[in-house]
Amino acid sequence: MQQSVVLKASNDGYELIFRQAAGFDEIMVDLKTLLDRLQVDNTTDKQISFDMSTEGRLLTADQTQAVTKLINRYPSFSIHKLTSDVVLTSDALAMIDRETVHLVNQIIRNGQVVTITGDVLFFGKIHEGGVLQASGNIFVMGEVAGALEAGYPDHNEAVIVSPLATVPKVRVGELLELVDPAKIVDDTNVVYINDIQTLDYQPLNQLKRVRPKLFIQNGGHI
């Protein structure tokens, strides 16, 4: 009969694998039996830390607590990390949002704040006093008289790609400032946080230089 808990040893330590087909009660019984045996075999005071994999099973909070409580009964054992090959639907949807370029074509009026998870390609219009926030990058092809906030609230690798002549305020990650007309370049600007942790403005043809990872992720050419 196949054990519901499998122990694997490697140069990095030990891994405990919970078989997906096994019931949780069966796993707990086999896990205790395995830990009892390991405790007898461990004749030194060496601490053993386990990486635990639940394969295609996602443990509930109560199940995770039960596993942790069982491990804690053995002073020489601890959990390094507990992983699974699945994610919650809500986490998966959030991940998709973060990796998606959202096309936004709307009017953002005075006093209105629109927040988007992920990158934004903006075709709409932002009135004075309106704010567009994105957790990722912002690429503007519309009209902006309000504020642009990319990498909100603390993603400092984000960029804003936009003409800035009518933009009063920009934010990238944790840095916020009023746009200085003396700093902006003609046509489209790339606003980003430079190596000395200040907001910098560069022409569009410098985007690949300042954020090469953006091109690796999206296969862009410029």
ZISUL-V429727 format. One record per backbone hydrogen bond with DSSP energy under -0.5 kcal/mol. NH is the residue of the N-H (numbers start at 1). CO is the residue of the C=O. Records with the same first field share a line. If there is no record, write none. Layout:
# ZISUL-V429727
NH: CO  CO
This chain:
# ZISUL-V429727
6: 17
8: 15
10: 13
13: 10
14: 49
15: 8
16: 51
17: 6  15
18: 16  53
19: 4  17
22: 19
27: 23
28: 24
29: 25
30: 26
31: 27
32: 28
33: 29
34: 30
35: 31
36: 32
37: 33
38: 34
39: 35
40: 36
41: 37
42: 38
43: 41
48: 76
49: 47
50: 78
51: 14
52: 50  81
53: 16
54: 83
57: 54
59: 57
64: 60
65: 61
66: 62
67: 63
68: 64
69: 65
70: 66
71: 67
72: 68
73: 69  70
74: 71
75: 73
77: 74
78: 48
80: 50  78
81: 50
83: 52
85: 55
92: 88
93: 89
94: 90
95: 91
96: 92
97: 93
98: 94
99: 95
100: 97
102: 100  119
104: 102  121
105: 103
108: 106  125
109: 107
111: 129
112: 109
114: 131
115: 113
116: 133
118: 116
119: 100
120: 137
121: 102
122: 120  139
123: 104  121
124: 104
125: 106
126: 143
127: 108  125
130: 127
131: 112
132: 147
133: 114  131
134: 149
135: 116
136: 118
138: 159
139: 120
140: 161
141: 122
142: 122
143: 124
145: 126
147: 130
148: 169
149: 132
150: 171
151: 136
152: 134
155: 151
156: 154
158: 155
160: 191
161: 138
162: 160  189
164: 187
167: 164
168: 166
170: 177
171: 148
172: 175
173: 150
175: 172
176: 174
177: 170
179: 168
181: 179
183: 180
184: 180
189: 162
190: 202
191: 160  189
192: 190  200
193: 156
194: 192  198
197: 194
200: 192
202: 190
204: 188
206: 203
207: 204
210: 206
211: 207
214: 211
215: 211  212
216: 212
217: 213
218: 214
219: 215
220: 215
